[in-house]
């Protein structure tokens, strides 16, 4: 994803934007910073609460080690936010 974000401005027309989905526990702020790095205007365009993914429950300890922003609640989460992010070329 980093390479796509870095290269995107070369291929976008003004007001063009790459759009991504991700789970909030993967780092919303970090993702927005990455989108803003190559000069895109980052923002969250949608947020949806959904059941915590089974595969994530199986790897919860590892995911907690990546959750630098502390978005996961203590214990065993039952839901999580899925985000739709974009970075608009100005």
C-alpha angles and dihedrals in degrees: 000000000000092000092049091051093046094049098038099090091061091060102037127092117220109293089018116133142186112228125207137178123213143156113263091232088067090069122282095191093046091050092050090050091051091051091050093049098081092043101273120139102240126209144151108247098181140011126192130182112223139163114289106260117255092227089053091052088054090054099035096129091054092045090051088055088058096044097097091157093056096232095145116087119230118271123020111335117224097188138024138183122257112203133203109210131185138178116210122210109228 
